[in-house]
Amino acid sequence: MDMLPINRALLSVTDKAGLADFARFLVDRGATLVSTGGTKKLLASEGLPVTGVSEVTGFPEIMNGRVKTLHPHIHGGILADKDNPEHLAVLAELGIAPFDLICVNLYDFADAARRELELKQAVEQIDVGGPTMLRASAKNFHSVLVVPDPAFYKRIMEELSENGMKVGLGLRREMAAETFRRISRYDALIADYLFQHEV
């Protein structure tokens, strides 16, 4: 798919800079929002209509938020190839709505490393669902726009404004590559920390 319409977005971020304006831009142009935890609270406090992930999955966020987005109603909606009729048929059969935009940034493990937290505390800052959603959406860039950092909001809003809420394959590919770079750095930081700190 060359030009991807943005109708449904999932937003789940640690860095909330610029998020309200970005989300309002999407809503004002007809997109629906799905979100988690603190991100959902922020969007709701700004008066924006937002559906909680738990409403999508039919399952509560559990284990202090360790498990919330790891569900077929989330990942089926992210990983479906919109050019593949079989994928679309599975979505329809199972009642899974596809996502078009995934905006995720990760728990700040770098801060945990700077503060030299004890290992048991530090591991709580290892994001699991975030990297999983980022990898899934970056893999499926032919059908999904991944947004891994607030630094890209302005450029994405400009592209969507210029193209009637559609985003081109070139920008989607670029965002996917940037996403994999960021996940790689994130994983390397965690690996270094674990090697350097004894149990």
N, C-alpha and C positions, 0 to 999 in steps of 0.2 A: 504494500500500500504506500503510495507516494505521499499523499496529503492526508493526514490523520485528523479527523474531527475530535475535539476534546469535549466530551459530554459528561464524563464521570471521573472524579479524581479522588485519590486516597492521600491524605496528608497526615504524617506522623513524624514530628520533628523534635529534636532537642534544642537546636538553635532556632528560636522563634522570631528572630529579627526579620521584619518585613512580611511576616506570614499573613497578618490580617489583611494588608493591602492586596497581597497576591491572591488570597482566597476570595476577597470581595470582588476583585477583577473577574475571577472565574464565575462566581455566582451571578454577577451582573450580566454576564453573557450566556447564561443558561445552563452552566455546569452544575451538577450535584456533587456534594462533598461527603466523604466518609472519613472518619478520624478516630483516633485513640486517645485515651487518658487526658493528660494535660493539654494536648493540642486541641482536643475536642472542647475542653472547658474554655480555652482562650477564644476559639472561634464562636462558641455560643455566647460568650460575654460580649463579643463584638456585634451581636445580633444577627449572625449569619446562620442560615439553616444548615445543620450538619447531622448526619446519621452516625451513631456510634458503631464501631466494629462489632461489638457484641450483638447489636441488632441485626447485622448482616450474617454473622456466623450462627446466631441462636445459642451462643455459649458465652459465659462470663469471662472476663479477664481474670486469670487465676495466678497463684503463686507470686504475689506482689508484682504482677505485670510481666512475669517471665514468659507466660503463654497468653497471647492475645490475638496475634495475626496469623499464627501457624495453623491454617484451616483451608480446606478446599474452596470454600466460598470466597476466600481472599485470593489464594494462589491460582485457582482455576480462572478467576477473573483477570489476573495479571498475565498468566502464561498462554492464554488462548491465542492462537494465530488467527487473526481476523480474516485472512485470505484463505483459510482452510475450512471448507464446508463441514467437514467432520467435527472439527473443534467447535464450530458454532452450533452444530446439532447437539453436542454434548452439553454445552452451556444451556441450551433451551430445555433439554431433557431433565437436567438437574436443577433448573431454576437459578442458575448462577449468572449474575450480571457482569459484563466485562468492564474493566477499568481502562481508561485512556491515558491517564497521567498518574504517576506515582511520585510523590514529593516526600522524601525521607532523608533525614540526616541522623547521625548515630550518637549514641551515648558517648559522653566525653571521656574516653579512656585516657586520653593524653593528660587530662587534669588529675585523674587518679594516679598516674605515673609521676607527675610533678610533685604531688603531695606525698609520695612514697607511702601509700596506704598499705596496710597489711594485706597479705595475699587474699584472705577470706573476704575482706572488704572490697578489694580491687576487682575481684571477679564479678562482683555485682554490677560493675560498670562495663562489662563485656556485653555488647548488644548482640542478640541472636536474631530476633525477628526483623530488625532493620536491615542488616546485611542480606538476609534471605530475600526480602522484598526487593532490595536494590539489585541483587544478582538476577532475580527472576525478570524484573522489568528491563534491565540492561540486555539480558539475553534476548528478550522478545521486543527489541527496539523497532522491528518492522511494524509492530502493532501497539506499542506503548511508548509514551514519552516519560523518561525518568529524569527527576530533578533532584540532584544530590546536595545542593547547597543554595542558600539564599542569594549568593552572588549571581546566580543565573536567572533570577526572577524577572529582572528588567528586560533582558534579551528575549526571554520566552514570551512575556506580555507583548513586546513589540511585534514578534513574529505572528502571534495569534491575532493581534489587532489588524495587521496588514493582510491576513489571509482568512478572515471570517471565521476565527476560532478553529483553524486547522494549522497543523505544524508539519513541516516537510521532513522527509526521510533523512536529509543531510544533517539537520540539527539533532534529530533523534539518535543517529549513529554517533555523532560527536558527544552527546550527553552520555551515551552508553559507555564509550571508551573512557570518558572522565570518571564515570562511576566505578568501573573496574579498577582504575588507578587508585581511587580513594579507598576502596575496600582492601586492596593489596597493602597499602600503607597502614591501614588500621590493623589488619591481621599481623603485619610485621611488628608493629608496636606492641601488641599483646604478646606475641611470641617472645620478643626480647625481654619483656617484663617477667614472664613466667620463668624463663631461663635464669634470670638474675636474682629471683627471690625464692628462697627455700620455704617449704611448707612448715 
